[in-house]
Amino acid sequence: MYHMNTPILDALTRLMEGRYTNFHVPGHKNRNALIEWSKYIPYIDTTEIEGMDNLLDPRGIIKESQDLAARVYGSKATYYSVNGSTGSNYIAMAAITKPGDKVLVQRDSHKSIYNGLVLNRLEPIYIYPNYSEEHHLLTGLDPELIEKSIQDNPDVKAVIITNPNYYGVCSNLEEIVRVVHKYDKVLMVDEAHGSHLVFSDMLPLSAIEAGADIVIHSTHKTLASLTQTSMIHICSDRVDLNRLRECFNLFTTTSPSYIFLLSNELAAAYMDGEGRERLDRSVDKVEELVRRLKDIDRVLVLTKEDDSTIYDKDITKILFRLEGMTGSHLNRLLMEEYDIILEMADYYYCLALTSLMNQDRDFDRLVLALEDLAKRTPYQEINQVSLNILKPLIRMNITESFYADKEIINLKDSIGRVAATSVMAYPPGVPLLVPGEEISQELYEHIGLIRKNGLEIVGLMGYNKDQIVVIK
Ligand SMILES: Cc1ncc(COP(=O)(O)O)c(C=O)c1O
């Protein structure tokens, strides 16, 4: 039928025919959600013809649908976005700032926030999250630290935070909202991993409920929606809706997919009905699963009660370890020997991302696999490595360094030079270094230690990843 090979089709066909247990995004868990998509595609893949609407200037069915979603979410206005929370973050950051503005930014932000700083030519002041040395985890932001940073930088325009973080840890949002609004600043919350929170009283507070001004959701991560779907929620008068619309146009394709728009609509519609009850049931099941996992010898599950620096924790993201094994090793064994695919693993932890679409048998398989591994794998002492983020000296603005002349040099010769690229341990993808920051001896040694312990570093160059891009 084709002369060209079709590696993507081949891999997806294998995936479709395979049977594995899904603890990763997208939140629909490869289960047909809400409608029989195969009956509709490709007929529904359409454009702005008669009877349809225009996402870039919605006045008909898209406007109506977005207004309904706003009611379901309890926002003032909701926008369907088709380039993930990545695109939504660019739009939101542009809408609440002007080039050159100072913004407070949580240091363990996703790379889309860093890209947004460059695209919108902003000047970031970083706020560092807490790190639990005991549990080797970034554990959220102190509202007091945000207040202090605003007092030190009274000219900041907005505060941009992430909640929950990738591990499901939540900060005290109500207090953060109070502090940010006390100084009349705008609070943007990248809640990419929290589009489900508003629908259950058993889960941490959503940024929408807490009173943030603008909130970003990846509906595809934790609800039954297709990859790339996202929503932007405006929750206060601090955000100008006309400006938001202009910025939406700046960053959005003129051919948005109706498949994504429909998927966003269905995700919201489902949560306005039986989805809520299904989510509550699913949280009950996860709580039971956590109890079963905690009963297994050597298995540790981190919940909010375990660490005093954790304000709240989204339990649907199950963070667990097997004593005597690294997280990445455990992740590999679960995948290769038990066909269980997790969202991610770092040096210490594995993260099983559950959603309302997971079924009892998924949970049973995870318990059986861990019981088996706990019994049959040897206990090996693992080195203690701190995954805390250092605080590099900022020598140049992130945007200027993005556009500056660059050169590639050996990492070992880079101490004292200014980075022109981001360097991060992956996962979780939190940057150790961002463009414009100085490469210190301490950072060089930290990178060496991380690599020696088998963690992947993204952002280095060369076959052996022993080179780095710096400012000339
Ligand atoms: C905190 C956070 N923000 C934004 C994004 C980007 O979301 P998307 O993949 O929907 O573009 C991610 C993706 O993992 C994320 O973890």
The ligand as a Tripos MOL2 file, in Angstrom:
@<TRIPOS>MOLECULE
LIG
   16    16     1     0     0
SMALL
NO_CHARGES

@<TRIPOS>ATOM
      1 C1          3.7890   21.6880   35.4390 C.3       1 LIG1
      2 C2          3.6160   21.5550   33.9590 C.ar      1 LIG1
      3 N1          3.2300   22.6230   33.2520 N.ar      1 LIG1
      4 C3          3.0340   22.5710   31.9230 C.ar      1 LIG1
      5 C4          3.2500   21.3990   31.2270 C.ar      1 LIG1
      6 C5          3.0290   21.3550   29.7600 C.3       1 LIG1
      7 O1          1.8330   20.6790   29.5010 O.3       1 LIG1
      8 P1          1.4390   20.0990   28.0860 P.3       1 LIG1
      9 O2          2.1620   18.8010   27.9550 O.co2     1 LIG1
     10 O3         -0.0290   19.9530   28.1840 O.co2     1 LIG1
     11 O4          1.8580   21.0690   27.0450 O.co2     1 LIG1
     12 C6          3.6600   20.2500   31.9230 C.ar      1 LIG1
     13 C7          3.8870   18.9920   31.2090 C.2       1 LIG1
     14 O5          4.2970   17.9960   31.7070 O.2       1 LIG1
     15 C8          3.8590   20.3300   33.3210 C.ar      1 LIG1
     16 O6          4.2840   19.2790   34.0320 O.3       1 LIG1
@<TRIPOS>BOND
     1     1     2 1
     2     2     3 ar
     3     2    15 ar
     4     3     4 ar
     5     4     5 ar
     6     5     6 1
     7     5    12 ar
     8     6     7 1
     9     7     8 1
    10     8     9 2
    11     8    10 1
    12     8    11 1
    13    12    13 1
    14    12    15 ar
    15    13    14 2
    16    15    16 1
@<TRIPOS>SUBSTRUCTURE
     1 LIG1         1 GROUP 0 **** ****
